[in-house]
Amino acid sequence: MITYSFTDIGSETLYQHLYHCLKNDIVAGNLKENDRLPSKRSFAKNLGISVITVENAYAQLLAEGYIYSIPKKGFFVETIPDAVRMRYQETSTMEGETESYGDDISPAGKGTALLADFASNRNHPDHFPFSVWAKLSKETMAQDPHGLMTPSPANGVYELRVAICRHLSDFRGMKVDPSQVIIGAGTEYLYSLLIQLLGYDKIYAIENPGYKKLYQIYQSHHVICRAISMDEKGVSMEQLLKSDTDVLHITPAHHFPTGIVTQIGRRYELLNWAAASERRYIIEDDFDSEFRMVGRSIPMLQSIDMQGKVIYMNTFSKSLSSTIRISYMILPPNLAEKFHEKLGFYSCTVSTFDQFILAGFIERGYFEKHINRMRTYYKNLQRRLIENIKNSSVASKVEIAEEEAGLHFLLKLETSLTDRQIVEKAMTMGYRVLTLSECYIRDDSKESWKTTDIKQAATDRRNAVKDTHTLVINYSGMEEEQLPMINGLLEELCR
Amino acid sequence: MITYSFTDIGSETLYQHLYHCLKNDIVAGNLKENDRLPSKRSFAKNLGISVITVENAYAQLLAEGYIYSIPKKGFFVETIPDAVRMRYQETSTMEGETESYGDDISPAGKGTALLADFASNRNHPDHFPFSVWAKLSKETMAQDPHGLMTPSPANGVYELRVAICRHLSDFRGMKVDPSQVIIGAGTEYLYSLLIQLLGYDKIYAIENPGYKKLYQIYQSHHVICRAISMDEKGVSMEQLLKSDTDVLHITPAHHFPTGIVTQIGRRYELLNWAAASERRYIIEDDFDSEFRMVGRSIPMLQSIDMQGKVIYMNTFSKSLSSTIRISYMILPPNLAEKFHEKLGFYSCTVSTFDQFILAGFIERGYFEKHINRMRTYYKNLQRRLIENIKNSSVASKVEIAEEEAGLHFLLKLETSLTDRQIVEKAMTMGYRVLTLSECYIRDDSKESWKTTDIKQAATDRRNAVKDTHTLVINYSGMEEEQLPMINGLLEELCR
């Protein structure tokens, strides 16, 4: 069995040390492709450390793509592309092991075993307005210490809610009162509040295909959740009406991942559906509205809702950074009242410091400037990425769709590979890709997840897998030098 | 009907304007004690504004104690103590209406209609280490922009988890691995994660009397929650064994609000109880451990738990500020593993900015210094408050208990008033107080809350109300000049 010394590990914890030893051996080739790592228990016993320490090191290596796991069989060494090996060796020599550690340890850090990640929707770090943020942060602390120490109301600091309302009024034409705004630490948290507000007894529904995390969140809260298929006008009315849905969670302005924009007629059909029962509500998730590449001509559901049936959601994750964790929702007045009654005892989950800084950032026009700058940046990035693809030797075998939709587009491939083979082949080359077929909700759980139309979903999935071989390309976090890499990848996939 | 002009309201929103008009009329005496305010609907119609705007202004006035509501009857003007009238008039003259607005608008702001709040557990704003925090904030942004833009793992930034482990090891003798730490935006949020982790099918239990918000949180998540009485050694084993509890949520180091410390024998009994079934866990809530005034001789449950049955919880709300929203829990290794499996898809709810700043704050020794300074400060504050009471003319009619327990103590009164009358009388004088009897969990809900021993709880509550007249005095947020006020209050209450 492999063994390492733990006697002279400096400032590293046991877990970090083990992680580094294993990673070095994998990259150096001492541990070979498909080698089986020792079982956690026996390895821990041999090294005289705890099982959780080994567990932790394995989890880290797994997250970074250095090893893979086969349930009931164990952990195995991943294929490491030569390019990664070389880059890692360069980095080690240049920066020294200690220097590079700080970045390596995080699953999403620079030291990941990927050359490029076309599946991740994170933001590019170089574009966050650090200097303005630092300035506002300093000013906020100097000017209003008392405000910062005053507990925020359950729905958030008043100043931030006002700033959000002005922004929505000026740039989206939405007329909402600050009392309707609820601030929370990320949309995931807001979904949890909504379930508590609307009820555990309600039946929720999401779009299929869709954003898988939503399914996980509803499932984790033990509420029933349906998956409703899409047609070309939006979420299928036929399926919705056949289902027993109470709360419909959709992305009408820009469906993820297909980019379908819900048509105006369908919007009114949806509002009529909601108005037909007291139990019904629509969650309008407007997650990357700031970066849609074309003008908006279709009004938002929130704006044309006359019955208080639409809950509007948005986040600063896409527009600023997913790491600052600030999102908001706009409740119709009746629900805003109910929120204060039922959930007003909760503390707001966002630090008052961050709320005041963001309020200043919006009020003083920095947010709008930032959005404009980033919109141009992403437009150029996308244009160059697409140019690259169109100039590649396999240009005739690929088709680009929905490129006006936001921070991702679709790429259809002519290939003999299955979707699963596409993902695996890309991974062996050092790339992570997301296929459209992976965005279909599967009927995994027997407990709480009962789709109304399992057969339909299965058919949709089969069609997706059979016909299209479509990649969902998220480009927002890509580096300049990663743009040309897509050609090599596509050539390999379309061969 | 009262009417106000909305034509020239400057930068105020409609809601702010109405709030200020009404408040001015109440404080100036134009609206008199017990005057009924117009109904929301008719007022809105008359003023030509929306119902939600009136709603909002009323809610604000209610939260600040300027008005009170009687269900089905409406809103009425509260008795405003002369001292408040005078102070308000001074403030208005000195600062001008526009200046004081920023503080006034928040329910917990300076402009509240209270002279002192003996029920609130908020921190005193003057003692937050703003200069160090600002320095670390600036350094963090300058030094590691890449780290700040890298999404935090679901359980929090590694650096902060390491810092917390070192702190717990150095100052509490706890040996835990960073992989066991889960960072979240407040303990309230962590409870929600725990329910998802341990299961909606489990039966939870809290202490009675106890922290009422816990009851609200479990209820809001639609899980069954029991209330278990206390005896002199801790939570009652007899009641616990009779109940069907799976997950017991307790404050063994310092029961809120009675201050009972769970005895060592009882601690082992509790661990044995937990070990007897796979479904059972204990949540050890250590909410104000940093400020306990006496040395700790009884080991924590977490430290003597050999079976992986104890979940330890703590927060930076008490030790730093409730407004920064950072708490953590330590899971036993088996649950830490389950967390990553079941809930690893969640984003951590705390901003990476705040996590890195706090990590630096702990690692560089500022946290320990701050705790030491505040411990001395609170000790002195408490000593002087108690001296005041002992020197008052009603010293013989009051008895102080549990003053070594943390940031609150108990004050038993000899009085002919009922507990309800105590609270009301204090409020008319401009003081908010909390009675021990209010901390008993009542059986309000017919749906999900079924205490195992409603009769016992009712008896406990009756005894509490009949015998003791005990106030729970939270002094952590008190101002220097508020200390002598307690004498006038006690003299009035014990007359």
Interface residues (C-beta under 8 A of the other chain):
Chain A: T13 Y15 S50 V51 I52 T53 E55 N56 A59 G102 D103 I105 S106 P107 A108 G109 K110 R122 N123 H124 P125 D126 F128 F130 W133 A134 S137 K138 M141 A142 D144 P145 H146 G147 L148 M149 T150 P151 S152 P153 Y158 V162 D177 P178 S179 Q180 A185 G186 E188 Y189 S192 Q196 Y200 K213 Q216 I217 S220 H221 H222 S321 S322 T323 I324 R325 I326 P333 A336 E337 H340 K342 L343 F345 Y346 S347 C348 T349 V350 S351 T352 F353 D354
Chain B: T13 Y15 S50 V51 I52 T53 E55 N56 A59 G102 D103 I105 S106 P107 A108 G109 K110 R122 N123 H124 P125 D126 F128 F130 W133 A134 S137 K138 M141 A142 D144 P145 H146 G147 L148 M149 T150 P151 S152 P153 Y158 V162 D177 P178 S179 Q180 A185 G186 E188 Y189 S192 Q196 Y200 K213 Q216 I217 S220 H221 H222 S321 S322 T323 I324 R325 I326 P333 A336 E337 H340 K342 L343 F345 Y346 S347 C348 T349 V350 S351 T352 F353 D354
